[in-house]
């Protein structure tokens, strides 16, 4: 984009710059073709960041998209190509908002357990070690006579 000069600026003469003070011209940048990146099954980062972060935000976006689509439907009655194009864009935005709203309403909720009591670091480390030992080395049946009889009677 070029800057427009005023008549006063055009009339003013620029002082000539000496040749020694001139900077050499910078090499021109060459534009290379860029290969399109396949997004695969996951949407691009900009779309993931633009997604609503809560149910309320999804509802607000749905209502805004619905109202824009309704207004575009009314404007499209004129039959102008620009109005029909804006209707197509509003329709796509509305469908995306509906899908996002449905995703929030039908999404599975995951409960995260929260421990109410705080433990010291040593107690937490000991608890983890005991839990790992239970997983890696389950209780072995005892080899006594009474325990063998009990196992045969209980089927264990």
N, CA and C atoms as an extended XYZ file, in Angstrom:
468
Properties=species:S:1:pos:R:3:atomname:S:1:resname:S:1:resid:I:1 pbc="F F F"
N         0.845       -1.152        0.000 N   UNK     1
C         0.000        0.000        0.000 CA  UNK     1
C         0.898        1.224        0.000 C   UNK     1
N         0.630        2.191       -0.841 N   UNK     2
C         1.459        3.381       -0.926 CA  UNK     2
C         0.800        4.520       -0.179 C   UNK     2
N         1.630        5.411        0.341 N   UNK     3
C         1.143        6.558        1.086 CA  UNK     3
C         0.917        7.700        0.126 C   UNK     3
N        -0.205        8.352        0.265 N   UNK     4
C        -0.489        9.500       -0.581 CA  UNK     4
C         0.205       10.732       -0.001 C   UNK     4
N         0.772       11.523       -0.871 N   UNK     5
C         1.456       12.731       -0.417 CA  UNK     5
C         0.582       13.938       -0.697 C   UNK     5
N         0.735       14.933        0.147 N   UNK     6
C        -0.017       16.167       -0.046 CA  UNK     6
C         0.724       17.064       -1.026 C   UNK     6
N         0.052       18.107       -1.467 N   UNK     7
C         0.669       19.034       -2.423 CA  UNK     7
C         1.875       19.730       -1.811 C   UNK     7
N         1.819       20.028       -0.511 N   UNK     8
C         2.947       20.687        0.152 CA  UNK     8
C         4.158       19.766        0.195 C   UNK     8
N         3.921       18.482        0.408 N   UNK     9
C         5.040       17.546        0.446 CA  UNK     9
C         5.638       17.335       -0.932 C   UNK     9
N         4.820       17.372       -1.980 N   UNK    10
C         5.342       17.193       -3.331 CA  UNK    10
C         6.197       18.375       -3.756 C   UNK    10
N         5.814       19.593       -3.304 N   UNK    11
C         6.548       20.789       -3.685 CA  UNK    11
C         7.882       20.901       -2.973 C   UNK    11
N         8.002       20.325       -1.779 N   UNK    12
C         9.254       20.418       -1.037 CA  UNK    12
C        10.285       19.516       -1.678 C   UNK    12
N        11.468       20.066       -1.899 N   UNK    13
C        12.540       19.296       -2.529 CA  UNK    13
C        13.282       18.507       -1.468 C   UNK    13
N        13.613       17.277       -1.782 N   UNK    14
C        14.366       16.442       -0.863 CA  UNK    14
C        15.848       16.717       -1.079 C   UNK    14
N        16.614       16.801       -0.005 N   UNK    15
C        18.056       16.999       -0.186 CA  UNK    15
C        18.671       15.721       -0.761 C   UNK    15
N        19.558       15.851       -1.703 N   UNK    16
C        20.175       14.659       -2.286 CA  UNK    16
C        21.082       13.985       -1.269 C   UNK    16
N        21.033       12.667       -1.241 N   UNK    17
C        21.893       11.903       -0.340 CA  UNK    17
C        23.158       11.512       -1.081 C   UNK    17
N        24.290       11.637       -0.432 N   UNK    18
C        25.542       11.246       -1.101 CA  UNK    18
C        25.544        9.752       -1.367 C   UNK    18
N        26.273        9.340       -2.409 N   UNK    19
C        26.307        7.929       -2.792 CA  UNK    19
C        26.936        7.063       -1.714 C   UNK    19
N        27.868        7.604       -0.981 N   UNK    20
C        28.539        6.821        0.062 CA  UNK    20
C        27.591        6.532        1.223 C   UNK    20
N        26.643        7.418        1.466 N   UNK    21
C        25.731        7.237        2.591 CA  UNK    21
C        24.575        6.306        2.261 C   UNK    21
N        24.354        6.033        0.985 N   UNK    22
C        23.255        5.142        0.609 CA  UNK    22
C        23.545        3.714        1.046 C   UNK    22
N        22.516        3.037        1.497 N   UNK    23
C        22.649        1.641        1.908 CA  UNK    23
C        22.455        0.760        0.682 C   UNK    23
N        23.128       -0.355        0.628 N   UNK    24
C        22.891       -1.261       -0.497 CA  UNK    24
C        21.492       -1.846       -0.399 C   UNK    24
N        20.926       -2.114       -1.550 N   UNK    25
C        19.568       -2.645       -1.584 CA  UNK    25
C        19.539       -4.047       -0.985 C   UNK    25
N        18.539       -4.289       -0.158 N   UNK    26
C        18.393       -5.602        0.462 CA  UNK    26
C        17.889       -6.588       -0.581 C   UNK    26
N        18.324       -7.837       -0.506 N   UNK    27
C        17.834       -8.812       -1.479 CA  UNK    27
C        16.333       -9.012       -1.318 C   UNK    27
N        15.656       -9.207       -2.427 N   UNK    28
C        14.208       -9.385       -2.394 CA  UNK    28
C        13.875      -10.786       -1.899 C   UNK    28
N        12.811      -10.878       -1.119 N   UNK    29
C        12.373      -12.167       -0.599 CA  UNK    29
C        11.650      -12.923       -1.709 C   UNK    29
N        11.969      -14.181       -1.825 N   UNK    30
C        11.338      -15.019       -2.832 CA  UNK    30
C        10.279      -15.860       -2.145 C   UNK    30
N         9.083      -15.804       -2.669 N   UNK    31
C         7.989      -16.588       -2.085 CA  UNK    31
C         8.019      -17.993       -2.667 C   UNK    31
N         8.120      -18.968       -1.789 N   UNK    32
C         8.112      -20.367       -2.199 CA  UNK    32
C         6.729      -20.951       -1.961 C   UNK    32
N         6.291      -21.857       -2.807 N   UNK    33
C         4.982      -22.468       -2.573 CA  UNK    33
C         5.008      -23.303       -1.308 C   UNK    33
N         3.932      -23.228       -0.572 N   UNK    34
C         3.822      -23.952        0.692 CA  UNK    34
C         2.874      -25.119        0.482 C   UNK    34
N         3.311      -26.292        0.925 N   UNK    35
C         2.473      -27.489        0.826 CA  UNK    35
C         1.358      -27.375        1.865 C   UNK    35
N         0.129      -27.665        1.484 N   UNK    36
C        -0.948      -27.635        2.484 CA  UNK    36
C        -0.759      -28.764        3.489 C   UNK    36
N        -1.001      -28.456        4.750 N   UNK    37
C        -0.852      -29.433        5.822 CA  UNK    37
C        -2.181      -30.152        6.004 C   UNK    37
N        -2.133      -31.469        6.017 N   UNK    38
C        -3.357      -32.243        6.217 CA  UNK    38
C        -3.730      -32.196        7.688 C   UNK    38
N        -4.979      -31.836        7.967 N   UNK    39
C        -5.401      -31.713        9.353 CA  UNK    39
C        -5.719      -33.068        9.983 C   UNK    39
N        -6.007      -34.054        9.182 N   UNK    40
C        -6.297      -35.380        9.717 CA  UNK    40
C        -7.608      -35.377       10.481 C   UNK    40
N        -7.772      -36.308       11.406 N   UNK    41
C        -9.026      -36.404       12.128 CA  UNK    41
C        -9.223      -35.287       13.145 C   UNK    41
N        -8.136      -34.644       13.562 N   UNK    42
C        -8.239      -33.605       14.570 CA  UNK    42
C        -8.359      -32.240       13.900 C   UNK    42
N        -9.248      -31.363       14.383 N   UNK    43
C        -9.377      -30.050       13.765 CA  UNK    43
C        -8.124      -29.215       14.020 C   UNK    43
N        -7.877      -28.211       13.181 N   UNK    44
C        -6.695      -27.370       13.367 CA  UNK    44
C        -6.726      -26.658       14.711 C   UNK    44
N        -5.562      -26.162       15.097 N   UNK    45
C        -5.414      -25.537       16.416 CA  UNK    45
C        -6.322      -24.328       16.569 C   UNK    45
N        -6.467      -23.534       15.516 N   UNK    46
C        -7.314      -22.348       15.634 CA  UNK    46
C        -8.760      -22.730       15.899 C   UNK    46
N        -9.223      -23.834       15.301 N   UNK    47
C       -10.597      -24.254       15.552 CA  UNK    47
C       -10.742      -24.818       16.962 C   UNK    47
N        -9.708      -25.526       17.441 N   UNK    48
C        -9.792      -26.062       18.794 CA  UNK    48
C        -9.771      -24.945       19.826 C   UNK    48
N        -8.983      -23.897       19.581 N   UNK    49
C        -8.936      -22.785       20.527 CA  UNK    49
C       -10.206      -21.955       20.478 C   UNK    49
N       -10.887      -21.944       19.339 N   UNK    50
C       -12.100      -21.150       19.192 CA  UNK    50
C       -13.327      -21.863       19.744 C   UNK    50
N       -13.189      -23.109       20.132 N   UNK    51
C       -14.331      -23.849       20.667 CA  UNK    51
C       -14.757      -23.269       22.007 C   UNK    51
N       -16.046      -23.376       22.316 N   UNK    52
C       -16.502      -22.896       23.622 CA  UNK    52
C       -15.897      -23.730       24.748 C   UNK    52
N       -15.685      -23.079       25.872 N   UNK    53
C       -15.046      -23.739       27.000 CA  UNK    53
C       -16.034      -24.166       28.083 C   UNK    53
N       -17.325      -23.884       27.885 N   UNK    54
C       -18.325      -24.291       28.866 CA  UNK    54
C       -19.677      -24.461       28.161 C   UNK    54
N       -20.623      -25.033       28.882 N   UNK    55
C       -21.966      -25.229       28.334 CA  UNK    55
C       -22.635      -23.879       28.095 C   UNK    55
N       -22.430      -22.946       29.018 N   UNK    56
C       -23.046      -21.630       28.872 CA  UNK    56
C       -22.525      -20.909       27.631 C   UNK    56
N       -21.223      -20.993       27.404 N   UNK    57
C       -20.637      -20.354       26.224 CA  UNK    57
C       -21.145      -21.011       24.941 C   UNK    57
N       -21.314      -22.317       24.957 N   UNK    58
C       -21.863      -23.013       23.794 CA  UNK    58
C       -23.297      -22.561       23.529 C   UNK    58
N       -24.079      -22.358       24.577 N   UNK    59
C       -25.448      -21.876       24.418 CA  UNK    59
C       -25.477      -20.471       23.836 C   UNK    59
N       -24.592      -19.599       24.321 N   UNK    60
C       -24.549      -18.221       23.826 CA  UNK    60
C       -24.193      -18.210       22.345 C   UNK    60
N       -23.210      -19.025       21.959 N   UNK    61
C       -22.822      -19.084       20.549 CA  UNK    61
C       -23.939      -19.673       19.688 C   UNK    61
N       -24.656      -20.630       20.222 N   UNK    62
C       -25.772      -21.218       19.485 CA  UNK    62
C       -26.862      -20.182       19.227 C   UNK    62
N       -27.213      -19.420       20.263 N   UNK    63
C       -28.259      -18.408       20.115 CA  UNK    63
C       -27.825      -17.337       19.119 C   UNK    63
N       -26.551      -16.907       19.185 N   UNK    64
C       -26.063      -15.892       18.247 CA  UNK    64
C       -26.088      -16.419       16.814 C   UNK    64
N       -25.677      -17.667       16.622 N   UNK    65
C       -25.676      -18.249       15.277 CA  UNK    65
C       -27.099      -18.438       14.767 C   UNK    65
N       -28.012      -18.816       15.649 N   UNK    66
C       -29.416      -18.983       15.252 CA  UNK    66
C       -30.030      -17.658       14.825 C   UNK    66
N       -29.748      -16.598       15.597 N   UNK    67
C       -30.283      -15.288       15.243 CA  UNK    67
C       -29.690      -14.771       13.935 C   UNK    67
N       -28.393      -14.996       13.718 N   UNK    68
C       -27.754      -14.570       12.468 CA  UNK    68
C       -28.329      -15.351       11.290 C   UNK    68
N       -28.596      -16.627       11.486 N   UNK    69
C       -29.155      -17.443       10.412 CA  UNK    69
C       -30.575      -16.980       10.069 C   UNK    69
N       -31.364      -16.639       11.103 N   UNK    70
C       -32.722      -16.147       10.875 CA  UNK    70
C       -32.694      -14.831       10.098 C   UNK    70
N       -31.790      -13.930       10.481 N   UNK    71
C       -31.680      -12.648        9.773 CA  UNK    71
C       -31.220      -12.867        8.330 C   UNK    71
N       -30.317      -13.817        8.122 N   UNK    72
C       -29.844      -14.100        6.763 CA  UNK    72
C       -30.956      -14.718        5.920 C   UNK    72
N       -31.813      -15.512        6.529 N   UNK    73
C       -32.956      -16.083        5.804 CA  UNK    73
C       -33.906      -14.980        5.330 C   UNK    73
N       -34.149      -14.014        6.195 N   UNK    74
C       -35.029      -12.907        5.804 CA  UNK    74
C       -34.403      -12.078        4.689 C   UNK    74
N       -33.096      -11.844        4.787 N   UNK    75
C       -32.415      -11.040        3.768 CA  UNK    75
C       -32.317      -11.788        2.445 C   UNK    75
N       -32.262      -13.114        2.490 N   UNK    76
C       -32.116      -13.912        1.265 CA  UNK    76
C       -33.381      -13.896        0.418 C   UNK    76
N       -34.486      -13.439        0.962 N   UNK    77
C       -35.722      -13.335        0.171 CA  UNK    77
C       -35.573      -12.354       -0.982 C   UNK    77
N       -34.583      -11.457       -0.888 N   UNK    78
C       -34.382      -10.493       -1.971 CA  UNK    78
C       -33.857      -11.176       -3.228 C   UNK    78
N       -33.183      -12.291       -3.084 N   UNK    79
C       -32.670      -13.030       -4.231 CA  UNK    79
C       -31.311      -12.545       -4.713 C   UNK    79
N       -30.735      -11.541       -4.071 N   UNK    80
C       -29.417      -11.059       -4.481 CA  UNK    80
C       -28.368      -12.121       -4.186 C   UNK    80
N       -27.374      -12.262       -5.061 N   UNK    81
C       -26.332      -13.269       -4.831 CA  UNK    81
C       -25.557      -13.049       -3.531 C   UNK    81
N       -25.337      -11.792       -3.160 N   UNK    82
C       -24.615      -11.520       -1.916 CA  UNK    82
C       -25.420      -11.992       -0.713 C   UNK    82
N       -26.728      -11.803       -0.737 N   UNK    83
C       -27.567      -12.256        0.370 CA  UNK    83
C       -27.618      -13.782        0.437 C   UNK    83
N       -27.643      -14.426       -0.708 N   UNK    84
C       -27.637      -15.893       -0.722 CA  UNK    84
C       -26.308      -16.441       -0.224 C   UNK    84
N       -25.215      -15.762       -0.566 N   UNK    85
C       -23.901      -16.197       -0.077 CA  UNK    85
C       -23.810      -16.023        1.434 C   UNK    85
N       -24.324      -14.911        1.952 N   UNK    86
C       -24.290      -14.715        3.403 CA  UNK    86
C       -25.185      -15.730        4.107 C   UNK    86
N       -26.270      -16.144        3.447 N   UNK    87
C       -27.108      -17.191        4.021 CA  UNK    87
C       -26.349      -18.512        4.113 C   UNK    87
N       -25.571      -18.832        3.081 N   UNK    88
C       -24.792      -20.073        3.106 CA  UNK    88
C       -23.760      -20.048        4.232 C   UNK    88
N       -23.111      -18.901        4.420 N   UNK    89
C       -22.119      -18.781        5.500 CA  UNK    89
C       -22.800      -18.881        6.861 C   UNK    89
N       -23.950      -18.209        7.010 N   UNK    90
C       -24.675      -18.272        8.278 CA  UNK    90
C       -25.171      -19.686        8.556 C   UNK    90
N       -25.563      -20.415        7.498 N   UNK    91
C       -26.023      -21.800        7.664 CA  UNK    91
C       -24.891      -22.684        8.175 C   UNK    91
N       -23.694      -22.520        7.609 N   UNK    92
C       -22.546      -23.318        8.070 CA  UNK    92
C       -22.200      -23.006        9.516 C   UNK    92
N       -22.227      -21.718        9.873 N   UNK    93
C       -21.919      -21.333       11.254 CA  UNK    93
C       -22.981      -21.873       12.208 C   UNK    93
N       -24.234      -21.856       11.786 N   UNK    94
C       -25.319      -22.376       12.621 CA  UNK    94
C       -25.169      -23.880       12.834 C   UNK    94
N       -24.853      -24.612       11.771 N   UNK    95
C       -24.680      -26.060       11.906 CA  UNK    95
C       -23.499      -26.398       12.812 C   UNK    95
N       -22.418      -25.622       12.710 N   UNK    96
C       -21.272      -25.853       13.597 CA  UNK    96
C       -21.648      -25.564       15.047 C   UNK    96
N       -22.433      -24.503       15.275 N   UNK    97
C       -22.848      -24.164       16.639 CA  UNK    97
C       -23.777      -25.231       17.208 C   UNK    97
N       -24.656      -25.771       16.366 N   UNK    98
C       -25.556      -26.836       16.821 CA  UNK    98
C       -24.759      -28.083       17.195 C   UNK    98
N       -23.788      -28.436       16.358 N   UNK    99
C       -22.968      -29.618       16.646 CA  UNK    99
C       -22.170      -29.432       17.935 C   UNK    99
N       -21.625      -28.247       18.139 N   UNK   100
C       -20.845      -27.983       19.355 CA  UNK   100
C       -21.745      -27.991       20.590 C   UNK   100
N       -22.937      -27.437       20.460 N   UNK   101
C       -23.892      -27.435       21.571 CA  UNK   101
C       -24.299      -28.865       21.917 C   UNK   101
N       -24.579      -29.679       20.896 N   UNK   102
C       -24.931      -31.076       21.141 CA  UNK   102
C       -23.782      -31.836       21.776 C   UNK   102
N       -22.556      -31.521       21.361 N   UNK   103
C       -21.384      -32.186       21.936 CA  UNK   103
C       -21.283      -31.881       23.423 C   UNK   103
N       -21.576      -30.646       23.805 N   UNK   104
C       -21.510      -30.285       25.219 CA  UNK   104
C       -22.646      -30.932       26.011 C   UNK   104
N       -23.838      -31.040       25.410 N   UNK   105
C       -24.968      -31.594       26.157 CA  UNK   105
C       -24.932      -33.113       26.241 C   UNK   105
N       -24.336      -33.784       25.274 N   UNK   106
C       -24.313      -35.237       25.294 CA  UNK   106
C       -22.970      -35.798       25.730 C   UNK   106
N       -22.025      -34.938       26.027 N   UNK   107
C       -20.699      -35.402       26.418 CA  UNK   107
C       -20.739      -36.161       27.730 C   UNK   107
N       -19.834      -37.128       27.855 N   UNK   108
C       -19.776      -37.897       29.091 CA  UNK   108
C       -19.057      -37.080       30.151 C   UNK   108
N       -19.559      -37.181       31.345 N   UNK   109
C       -18.959      -36.458       32.451 CA  UNK   109
C       -18.084      -37.426       33.236 C   UNK   109
N       -16.905      -36.970       33.567 N   UNK   110
C       -15.950      -37.802       34.279 CA  UNK   110
C       -15.792      -37.243       35.683 C   UNK   110
N       -15.992      -38.086       36.668 N   UNK   111
C       -15.828      -37.670       38.054 CA  UNK   111
C       -14.369      -37.785       38.442 C   UNK   111
N       -13.852      -36.747       39.046 N   UNK   112
C       -12.466      -36.747       39.505 CA  UNK   112
C       -12.506      -36.803       41.021 C   UNK   112
N       -11.941      -37.873       41.612 N   UNK   113
C       -11.982      -37.967       43.072 CA  UNK   113
C       -11.074      -36.918       43.709 C   UNK   113
N       -11.565      -36.311       44.752 N   UNK   114
C       -10.809      -35.305       45.476 CA  UNK   114
C       -10.642      -35.775       46.899 C   UNK   114
N        -9.411      -35.840       47.343 N   UNK   115
C        -9.151      -36.257       48.712 CA  UNK   115
C        -9.295      -35.035       49.617 C   UNK   115
N       -10.126      -35.182       50.633 N   UNK   116
C       -10.389      -34.044       51.509 CA  UNK   116
C        -9.258      -33.811       52.507 C   UNK   116
N        -8.646      -34.869       52.962 N   UNK   117
C        -7.588      -34.702       53.954 CA  UNK   117
C        -6.236      -34.595       53.264 C   UNK   117
N        -5.385      -33.807       53.825 N   UNK   118
C        -4.040      -33.661       53.277 CA  UNK   118
C        -3.100      -34.566       54.061 C   UNK   118
N        -2.178      -35.163       53.322 N   UNK   119
C        -1.210      -36.049       53.965 CA  UNK   119
C         0.186      -35.463       53.776 C   UNK   119
N         1.073      -35.842       54.659 N   UNK   120
C         2.443      -35.371       54.503 CA  UNK   120
C         3.088      -36.119       53.348 C   UNK   120
N         4.217      -35.633       52.902 N   UNK   121
C         4.896      -36.239       51.764 CA  UNK   121
C         5.339      -37.667       52.073 C   UNK   121
N         5.743      -37.916       53.305 N   UNK   122
C         6.193      -39.259       53.669 CA  UNK   122
C         5.021      -40.234       53.663 C   UNK   122
N         3.872      -39.804       54.196 N   UNK   123
C         2.695      -40.676       54.197 CA  UNK   123
C         2.228      -40.966       52.776 C   UNK   123
N         2.280      -39.975       51.907 N   UNK   124
C         1.872      -40.174       50.519 CA  UNK   124
C         2.826      -41.136       49.814 C   UNK   124
N         4.119      -40.980       50.036 N   UNK   125
C         5.097      -41.870       49.402 CA  UNK   125
C         4.942      -43.292       49.922 C   UNK   125
N         4.717      -43.450       51.228 N   UNK   126
C         4.534      -44.791       51.790 CA  UNK   126
C         3.253      -45.422       51.246 C   UNK   126
N         2.197      -44.642       51.131 N   UNK   127
C         0.949      -45.165       50.577 CA  UNK   127
C         1.107      -45.612       49.133 C   UNK   127
N         1.858      -44.850       48.352 N   UNK   128
C         2.104      -45.247       46.967 CA  UNK   128
C         2.930      -46.524       46.896 C   UNK   128
N         3.922      -46.625       47.747 N   UNK   129
C         4.763      -47.831       47.747 CA  UNK   129
C         3.941      -49.058       48.130 C   UNK   129
N         3.083      -48.929       49.122 N   UNK   130
C         2.244      -50.053       49.536 CA  UNK   130
C         1.282      -50.437       48.416 C   UNK   130
N         0.718      -49.444       47.722 N   UNK   131
C        -0.196      -49.731       46.615 CA  UNK   131
C         0.534      -50.446       45.489 C   UNK   131
N         1.765      -50.017       45.174 N   UNK   132
C         2.540      -50.694       44.124 CA  UNK   132
C         2.877      -52.116       44.516 C   UNK   132
N         3.209      -52.337       45.768 N   UNK   133
C         3.526      -53.695       46.215 CA  UNK   133
C         2.305      -54.607       46.113 C   UNK   133
N         1.115      -54.072       46.402 N   UNK   134
C        -0.099      -54.872       46.259 CA  UNK   134
C        -0.347      -55.244       44.810 C   UNK   134
N        -0.024      -54.326       43.893 N   UNK   135
C        -0.242      -54.601       42.478 CA  UNK   135
C         0.797      -55.583       41.952 C   UNK   135
N         2.054      -55.345       42.274 N   UNK   136
C         3.136      -56.166       41.733 CA  UNK   136
C         3.251      -57.525       42.411 C   UNK   136
N         2.976      -57.573       43.700 N   UNK   137
C         3.104      -58.821       44.449 CA  UNK   137
C         1.823      -59.067       45.234 C   UNK   137
N         0.823      -59.654       44.594 N   UNK   138
C        -0.429      -59.899       45.326 CA  UNK   138
C        -0.196      -60.904       46.455 C   UNK   138
N        -1.103      -60.866       47.396 N   UNK   139
C        -0.974      -61.754       48.560 CA  UNK   139
C        -0.903      -63.212       48.116 C   UNK   139
N         0.079      -63.909       48.614 N   UNK   140
C         0.241      -65.327       48.308 CA  UNK   140
C        -0.488      -66.139       49.390 C   UNK   140
N        -1.139      -67.180       48.974 N   UNK   141
C        -1.810      -67.999       49.985 CA  UNK   141
C        -0.786      -68.617       50.940 C   UNK   141
N        -1.161      -68.688       52.195 N   UNK   142
C        -0.257      -69.249       53.200 CA  UNK   142
C        -0.247      -70.766       53.060 C   UNK   142
N         0.862      -71.332       53.424 N   UNK   143
C         1.050      -72.758       53.186 CA  UNK   143
C         0.722      -73.675       54.341 C   UNK   143
N         0.040      -73.183       55.374 N   UNK   144
C        -0.254      -74.036       56.517 CA  UNK   144
C        -1.371      -75.020       56.228 C   UNK   144
N        -1.519      -76.031       57.122 N   UNK   145
C        -2.519      -77.076       56.957 CA  UNK   145
C        -3.924      -76.498       57.077 C   UNK   145
N        -4.155      -75.636       58.062 N   UNK   146
C        -5.482      -75.077       58.252 CA  UNK   146
C        -5.887      -74.183       57.074 C   UNK   146
N        -4.936      -73.432       56.538 N   UNK   147
C        -5.274      -72.564       55.403 CA  UNK   147
C        -5.580      -73.400       54.163 C   UNK   147
N        -4.903      -74.541       53.981 N   UNK   148
C        -5.209      -75.412       52.841 CA  UNK   148
C        -6.608      -76.007       52.980 C   UNK   148
N        -6.991      -76.402       54.195 N   UNK   149
C        -8.335      -76.942       54.420 CA  UNK   149
C        -9.380      -75.849       54.172 C   UNK   149
N        -9.114      -74.629       54.680 N   UNK   150
C       -10.041      -73.519       54.492 CA  UNK   150
C       -10.205      -73.219       53.000 C   UNK   150
N        -9.116      -73.223       52.225 N   UNK   151
C        -9.198      -72.957       50.785 CA  UNK   151
C       -10.015      -74.035       50.079 C   UNK   151
N        -9.867      -75.293       50.485 N   UNK   152
C       -10.614      -76.370       49.845 CA  UNK   152
C       -12.095      -76.261       50.167 C   UNK   152
N       -12.429      -75.840       51.378 N   UNK   153
C       -13.820      -75.709       51.771 CA  UNK   153
C       -14.487      -74.499       51.102 C   UNK   153
N       -13.759      -73.383       51.002 N   UNK   154
C       -14.338      -72.153       50.413 CA  UNK   154
C       -14.210      -72.114       48.903 C   UNK   154
N       -13.384      -72.952       48.327 N   UNK   155
C       -13.219      -72.973       46.870 CA  UNK   155
C       -12.243      -71.903       46.408 C   UNK   155
N       -11.433      -71.375       47.256 N   UNK   156
C       -10.520      -70.289       46.901 CA  UNK   156
C        -9.145      -70.694       46.613 C   UNK   156
